Amino acid sequence: METNILELINTRRSHRKYLPQPLSETQLNHLLAAALASPSANNLQPWHFTVVQDQVLLDQVNQATRRGAQAQDNAQRSPRFADPAFHVFYHAPCVVFITTQGGQQALDCGIAVYGLALAAESLGLGSVILGLPRLAFMGPEDREIEKALRFPPGHSFVIAIALGYPDDTKDPPARDPGKVTHIR
Ligand SMILES: Cc1cc2nc3c(=O)[nH]c(=O)nc-3n(C[C@H](O)[C@H](O)[C@H](O)COP(=O)(O)O)c2cc1C
């Protein structure tokens, strides 16, 4: 069934609870094709997409993220970490990490991650874009995490996205229509 792109954009919301059901190969192929079709400045395609379905590895990255949060000042730390049950990937069956060389071209990666979010919606899946896992890559021992995630040499984390069948039903938060200026 075809879904209108405007409807997808306007009804998409972040999901923070997922069913354990894995994504099919066909779904993954569609998602990665959409990611690779993203626009990029000078068509540099500066990204790499690391698709992780290994829950043990995701738990390790979650732990490393928690260690990173622990090293932050209280004022800086996301309140989400106050909940001991908080898992930075919300136990989603699939997480895509987007990396780029030297942390440059983050804007291109941001566009790609939104493309993935919309592609997921179009397949009847849910997603949440994740910046917090950056905390897993800040300590000296965290090179091990990059190695385990097989980031290409010289690449560093920009953003991630959790993907799966949503198991929550909250409405999207309100948007502020005042954040538009028309000059005619
Ligand atoms: C760059 C970026 C980083 C984000 N990082 C996180 C995150 O680490 N954890 C999380 O739960 N949500 C994260 N979000 C999701 C936002 O909280 C969410 O998009 C926002 O509250 C609006 O809600 P909606 O996506 O349901 O419309 C992130 C979103 C963006 C765009």
The ligand as an SDF file (V2000), in Angstrom:
LIG
                    3D

 31 33  0  0  0  0  0  0  0  0999 V2000
   20.0380   14.5590   16.7080 C   0  0  0  0  0  0  0  0  0  0  0  0
   19.0310   13.8400   17.5830 C   0  0  0  0  0  0  0  0  0  0  0  0
   19.4720   13.1180   18.6760 C   0  0  0  0  0  0  0  0  0  0  0  0
   18.5410   12.4150   19.4640 C   0  0  0  0  0  0  0  0  0  0  0  0
   18.9930   11.6360   20.4900 N   0  0  0  0  0  0  0  0  0  0  0  0
   18.1070   10.9290   21.2150 C   0  0  0  0  0  0  0  0  0  0  0  0
   18.5710   10.0070   22.2150 C   0  0  0  0  0  0  0  0  0  0  0  0
   19.7670    9.8130   22.4170 O   0  0  0  0  0  0  0  0  0  0  0  0
   17.6390    9.3190   22.9140 N   0  0  0  0  0  0  0  0  0  0  0  0
   16.2820    9.4620   22.6910 C   0  0  0  0  0  0  0  0  0  0  0  0
   15.4950    8.8090   23.3510 O   0  0  0  0  0  0  0  0  0  0  0  0
   15.8290   10.3130   21.7330 N   0  0  0  0  0  0  0  0  0  0  0  0
   16.7010   11.0210   20.9890 C   0  0  0  0  0  0  0  0  0  0  0  0
   16.2570   11.8250   19.9810 N   0  0  0  0  0  0  0  0  0  0  0  0
   14.8080   11.8790   19.6810 C   0  0  0  0  0  0  0  0  0  0  0  0
   14.2040   13.2230   20.1110 C   0  0  0  0  0  0  0  0  0  0  0  0
   14.0970   13.2480   21.5130 O   0  0  0  0  0  0  0  0  0  0  0  0
   12.8290   13.3620   19.4220 C   0  0  0  0  0  0  0  0  0  0  0  0
   13.0100   13.3780   18.0300 O   0  0  0  0  0  0  0  0  0  0  0  0
   12.1140   14.6400   19.8680 C   0  0  0  0  0  0  0  0  0  0  0  0
   11.7700   14.5790   21.2330 O   0  0  0  0  0  0  0  0  0  0  0  0
   10.8370   14.8580   19.0520 C   0  0  0  0  0  0  0  0  0  0  0  0
    9.9570   13.7620   19.2170 O   0  0  0  0  0  0  0  0  0  0  0  0
    9.4640   12.8880   17.9820 P   0  0  0  0  0  0  0  0  0  0  0  0
   10.6860   12.3100   17.2910 O   0  0  0  0  0  0  0  0  0  0  0  0
    8.5750   11.8240   18.5800 O   0  0  0  0  0  0  0  0  0  0  0  0
    8.7330   13.7770   17.0310 O   0  0  0  0  0  0  0  0  0  0  0  0
   17.1600   12.5050   19.1710 C   0  0  0  0  0  0  0  0  0  0  0  0
   16.7380   13.2390   18.0620 C   0  0  0  0  0  0  0  0  0  0  0  0
   17.6510   13.8840   17.2620 C   0  0  0  0  0  0  0  0  0  0  0  0
   17.1580   14.6400   16.0380 C   0  0  0  0  0  0  0  0  0  0  0  0
  1  2  1  0
  2  3  1  0
  2 30  2  0
  3  4  2  0
  4  5  1  0
  4 28  1  0
  5  6  2  0
  6  7  1  0
  6 13  1  0
  7  8  2  0
  7  9  1  0
  9 10  1  0
 10 11  2  0
 10 12  1  0
 12 13  2  0
 13 14  1  0
 14 15  1  0
 14 28  1  0
 15 16  1  0
 16 17  1  0
 16 18  1  0
 18 19  1  0
 18 20  1  0
 20 21  1  0
 20 22  1  0
 22 23  1  0
 23 24  1  0
 24 25  2  0
 24 26  1  0
 24 27  1  0
 28 29  2  0
 29 30  1  0
 30 31  1  0
M  END
$$$$
